[in-house]
Amino acid sequence: MGLTTAARWRLLLVAVLAVLSIVGFMTWNVQSDWAFIIEYRGSRLLAMLLVAVAMGVSTLVFQTLTHSRILTPSLMGFDVLYVLVHALGLAFWARLGLGSMPAVVFVLDVLLMAGIALVLFRLLFGDSVRGLHLLILLGMLGGLLFRELTELALRVLDPTEFSIQSGRSIASFSRINLSLLWVALVLTLGCVTLVFTQRRRLDVLNLGRDVAINLGVSYRRTVTLLLVVASVLVSVSTALVGPMLFFGLLATNLAYWISGTHQHSWTLVTTVLVAVVCLVGGQLLVEQILQSRLPFVMLLELCGGVLFILLLLRGVRE
């Protein structure tokens, strides 16, 4: 079943807005040499596009696996878990007396993060049935625990490194970690390509575990693969700009409304476009057009938080 005519027009509008956001971000209020603009704004734009794609796709996959439009990897503490893993990796690296190798540390962090995320997913979403509110509470408590452990792990670093890493535990688009940009690009492209090839299986998984098994889907192997992919994408986003709690929730739920369907061939594309508009377009509006010094992440998280409360009050579940 395809999209309705109204949904096609909405999707076309979002696509146009995404293109205008990208073009506007690169060209608005340009008063310097184009080579410098491309180098400075281009790297920031690429980082924001990677974050938009990573957060949107990982949230959509996670919501399909958990059968809930409210639960996201960030709400379950996965982004803060990456910050903890990274802090432990830096502490261990410093104990060995080795030099800074951010790309190597990043890849090792992603692998360890994926393994821990698999264990947590099995514990939280195993055979026993847990209520939505209990899962949200466990996620919030897990996030608080991971933050405190991160703070403890960072204490063993030198003061300068402690200050840098503490700042990165809060999302910010003004201090994007550009040293990991190309590694993040490779990981994001690989993960998104893999998710798109699994879009038909995601449609089947959306029908439930028993239906998926009866239709011939290797349930445990597929869920494990997709959860690893979601964990890698969360790690990429968190490594670039820091943890964001509600951005993925905002992008996916807007995508559900715009597309009017749960077919992943459409929701994946729509989610990415919506995430680009929210992130790049919002940054363009606040930073360039309005020239406001208010952190854009705060506005984005505020909108996502309001949506989260509304969804929770309505009891939206899939």
Secondary structure, 3 states (H helix, E strand, C coil): CCCCHHHHHHHHHHHHHHHHHHHHHHHCCCCCCHHHHHHHHHHHHHHHHHHHHHHHHHHHHHHHHHCCCCCCCCCCCHHHHHHHHHHHHHHHHHHCCCCCCHHHHHHHHHHHHHHHHHHHHHHHCCCCCCCHHHHHHHHHHHHHHHHHHHHHHHCCCCHHHHHHHHHCCCCCCCCCCHHHHHHHHHHHHHHHHHHHHCHHHHHHHCCCHHHHHHCCCCHHHHHHHHHHHHHHHHHHHHHHHCCCCCHHHHHHHHHHHHHCCCCHHHHHHHHHHHHHHHHHHHHHHHHHHCCCCCCHHHHHHHHHHHHHHHHHHHCCCC
